[in-house]
Amino acid sequence: MTLLPVINLKSIIKVLGVIIVFAMAKTVTAQTTRMQELVAVDQKNLQETIAALDSVKPSSKKRFLIEGVAGVIGDYVILGSDIVTAKEQAKRQAGISDISSCELMESLLSEKMYAHHAIQDSITIGDREIEGRTEGQIQYFKNALQTDDDQKIADFYKKDNITQVREALNRVNRDGLLAQRMQERITEQVEITPEEVREFFKSIPVEDLPLFNTEVEMAQIVVHPKPNQEEINLVINKLKEYKADVIDNGADFAAKATLYSDDSGTERQGGILELQRSSPFVKEFKDQAFSIQEGEISEPFETMFGWHILYVEKVKGQIRQVRHILLTPYISVAQIQKAKSELDAMRDRIILKEITFGDAAREISDEERTAQNGGKIINPNTGTGRMEITRLESDMASTLQFLEKGDISGIIQEKSRTGAASFKMVYVIDKVPDHKANYSNDYLKIKDLALKDKQVKAINKWRNEKIDDTYIKIGPEYNDCDILNAWN
């Protein structure tokens, strides 16, 4: 087998870093300056601009890009302000200060090419997905600015009202999602063999081997304070009243979710969720979502988060759009203390070796997903128990930093997104300190790097082939950019 050429990991990381910068710019801050200019350009004006740039037919007549436009690719215009804004985003969000305008222009050209050909290939993005991402961004900025005032968000974006903000974000998110889907289509058939992984690792010079952060394998026991039956009955009756009001009086389910639901993640969107059978929702919730028909409302049912009613708003093949209202029964201070004492007592038994941690988890842990496995936590991204400490929540990372293999933490108090208290303790099964990549111990991570490298090559190959089939015009200020030679 021919050996793969030496791979420069720094180059791979830089390529991925540029892609990430623009993903972040699309999905988090939405490039305020860019939106101001793009919102003003409707489809008719966009076509006129492209026609002025001779984007319809090649002509022997010399043409120039209009002032403020850095380039055109397909149906997309890249503004000079896009480059400035992207550079600011790269520095502020990703800490990249040495990226050049040439590199940014090259990345923007790639991104717009993906979106352009996604449309040519009939890739579509549902309005719900676009609007859901937009609402998430608006909520993100409300949290960041510590406000619920829509007008403050509009002022932040220098728009007249929140509707204009939504329209601008919807345009940006549509293009970003189209580019993402196009890349996914390009790489969906890319696979990696064990032999390719081995050759990839061998091709990395020893001095360039990546450094992997400290990893842990751990198990946990989680105990949730329990409400009394009177409080449970109270929320069940409330949910039944909400359901009756919708069915009998035509009340709006979404409005009730906004007013009454304890689910802070969906209440502002009227309790809306989209899921399929493979979605990572608790079993009880999915069972209800797929057991009733479009337009129906479930009876009250319980999950680990509390009590719900669920309304199936729309069925689209294997996907269901639902709304739900979550109510959590009141839990007294005495019941909270009882849960903590139960976990404290179990910790003492484990320390005294009266019971193993795994058996204790199976006996009292309220988190069924891990309890059945003796409390062991599985990394969903790798299917193994190893997790990087730096990727865990800050409180947990701080706790694990000072624990070694075989140690048991103290009692950790947490709060769910509904505000409900819970208690946990963790057991460190194994701990691997910071280290350079090792083929045997880090095979899965090396495989992931090798696969990403192969995907990047597939994307670059596709891009180079499509350059000849796509109308491209780049401003003269980029004539000295060697990285853009292929695009010209």
Salt bridges, closest charged atoms under 4 A:
ASP82 OD1 - ARG34 NE 3.55
GLU103 OE2 - LYS14 NZ 3.07
GLU106 OE2 - ARG463 NH1 2.52
GLU111 OE1 - LYS26 NZ 3.95
GLU129 OE2 - ARG181 NH2 2.34
GLU135 OE2 - ARG166 NE 2.53
ASP148 OD1 - ARG268 NH2 2.90
ASP150 OD1 - LYS142 NZ 2.57
ASP175 OD1 - ARG174 NH1 3.57
GLU195 OE2 - ARG198 NH2 2.57
GLU196 OE2 - LYS454 NZ 3.03
GLU199 OE2 - ARG198 NH2 2.91
GLU215 OE1 - ARG386 NH2 2.31
GLU215 OE2 - LYS445 NZ 2.58
GLU217 OE1 - LYS376 NZ 3.73
ASP245 OD2 - LYS256 NZ 2.92
ASP263 OD2 - HIS324 NE2 2.91
ASP263 OD1 - ARG417 NE 3.07
GLU274 OE1 - LYS316 NZ 3.57
ASP287 OD2 - LYS283 NZ 2.73
GLU299 OE2 - LYS243 NZ 2.71
GLU313 OE2 - ARG128 NH2 3.03
GLU313 OE1 - ARG323 NE 2.62
ASP344 OD2 - LYS340 NZ 3.27
GLU354 OE1 - ARG349 NE 3.63
ASP359 OD1 - ARG362 NH2 3.09
GLU363 OE2 - ARG349 NH1 3.84
ASP366 OD2 - LYS226 NZ 2.80
GLU367 OE1 - ARG369 NH2 3.60
GLU388 OE1 - ARG391 NE 3.64
GLU388 OE2 - LYS445 NZ 3.00
GLU414 OE1 - LYS424 NZ 3.62
ASP442 OD1 - ARG386 NH2 3.41
ASP442 OD2 - HIS435 NE2 2.92
ASP448 OD2 - LYS452 NZ 2.72
ASP453 OD2 - LYS457 NZ 3.39
GLU465 OE2 - LYS461 NZ 2.82
